Amino acid sequence: MELSGDCEDLRKGNKGFILHTQRVRLAESVIWILINSLLLTNFCLLSENPTRIGLGVMDKIIPLFSLNEKVALITGGYRGLGAEIARALAEAGAVVYLNGRSSERVEESVKAFRAEGLDAHSAVFDVTDEEASAAAVDAIVESRGHIDILVNNAGIQRRSPLVDMALEDFKAVIDTNLTAAFILGKAVASHMIKQESGKIINICSLMSDLARPTIANYAAAKGGIRMLTRSMAGEWASHNIQANGIGPGYFETEMTQVLRDNPEFDSWLKGRTPSGRWGKPEDLKGLAVFLASPASNYVNGQLIYIDGGLTAVV
Ligand SMILES: NC(=O)c1ccc[n+]([C@@H]2O[C@H](COP(=O)([O-])OP(=O)(O)OC[C@H]3O[C@@H](n4cnc5c(N)ncnc54)[C@H](OP(=O)(O)O)[C@@H]3O)[C@@H](O)[C@H]2O)c1
């Protein structure tokens, strides 16, 4: 009996064990099917839309940075930093108008943009000419119906010790780097105020806050554009216009060729900059898109530096 009792228990135990094993296997199969269907769903989502990652959260954040159907004017936008900013805005979906003074050079750049599949057009005018600047803005609005983004990027430098600086060189730098931003800001704002939306990005500089010998005119202009940015934000924010500044550190462009060709300056800069290198124009792309897009709708009157950490350390 004890034995049969044991056998009975054993039999019951075996049955229980078999039942338990079957349940475990069933649960394993259900989990396996769930995992596979999840993987399959994600694979389908990824193949439909490469921006969808994991459970598809990227599609919620990406539209915040989209510039689809936006129209942008970038002064000095056919080369240097302006061209890379224009490229970024166009890659985010904007129609971009590239400005410069030589129609031949601007057209060449427009062609290169189009060859990359970007929607680019030329806007040839001198930014220091108020009439020509206002006419260019009006022509864009007439042809597109709106203007959404202005990047005041055109700039020049004329170096000289302050004591020897010609008034003409002082005025030329102020006119191009500061007064033009006032002229174009006013021209686009008259449309943006009616539209009740707009983004203005003013290209500032380390010289918006710091000075260096031989560029007093440039520092005065870049300090001024910082305050102009704040004034634009203060006066136009109620019309849903955001005006912000980008402050590049030292970047590889034609403007800095003289400095890059100087081994002493080159090694000073690399030692002084925590990132240990010159900025590349494409380093500006992310911030430019952010400041031009709905992602920055509550950012106003700010100057953001992109300088490899240079202004963060002594
Ligand atoms: N590179 C840097 O390290 C650095 C650092 C801080 C700030 N920034 C600022 O970034 C901006 C772009 O500099 P960048 O280095 O790209 O200079 P860049 O290569 O010399 O380009 C300057 C651009 O401005 C245009 N421009 C100048 N005067 C103009 C005028 N009167 N009307 C229309 N366009 C005019 C030029 O076109 P044209 O060929 O027609 O003259 C050119 O497209 C400037 O505001 C500069 O001050 C540069």
The ligand as a Gaussian input file, in Angstrom:
#p B3LYP/6-31G(d) Opt

LIG

0 1
 N       34.466000      81.973000     -40.138000
 C       34.452000      82.186000     -38.825000
 O       35.292000      81.679000     -38.094000
 C       33.388000      83.061000     -38.218000
 C       33.347000      83.153000     -36.821000
 C       32.370000      83.918000     -36.220000
 C       31.432000      84.577000     -36.996000
 N       31.489000      84.478000     -38.352000
 C       30.466000      85.183000     -39.114000
 O       29.801000      84.265000     -39.967000
 C       29.346000      84.945000     -41.130000
 C       29.846000      84.216000     -42.357000
 O       31.254000      84.186000     -42.314000
 P       32.136000      83.262000     -43.268000
 O       33.307000      82.852000     -42.474000
 O       31.303000      82.267000     -43.925000
 O       32.645000      84.385000     -44.293000
 P       32.924000      84.309000     -45.837000
 O       33.306000      82.953000     -46.256000
 O       33.873000      85.438000     -46.099000
 O       31.477000      84.647000     -46.474000
 C       30.917000      85.899000     -46.306000
 C       29.638000      85.959000     -47.100000
 O       29.048000      87.255000     -46.902000
 C       28.714000      87.784000     -48.173000
 N       28.720000      89.242000     -48.193000
 C       29.651000      90.074000     -47.717000
 N       29.282000      91.349000     -47.931000
 C       28.077000      91.308000     -48.549000
 C       27.169000      92.295000     -49.021000
 N       27.419000      93.589000     -48.887000
 N       26.022000      91.886000     -49.591000
 C       25.753000      90.576000     -49.742000
 N       26.555000      89.585000     -49.291000
 C       27.713000      89.965000     -48.713000
 C       29.765000      87.224000     -49.109000
 O       29.329000      87.312000     -50.431000
 P       30.214000      88.107000     -51.529000
 O       31.063000      87.078000     -52.174000
 O       29.197000      88.698000     -52.447000
 O       31.032000      89.139000     -50.822000
 C       29.848000      85.784000     -48.591000
 O       28.828000      85.020000     -49.118000
 C       29.847000      86.386000     -41.010000
 O       28.842000      87.187000     -40.447000
 C       30.999000      86.247000     -40.032000
 O       31.253000      87.453000     -39.363000
 C       32.443000      83.731000     -38.988000

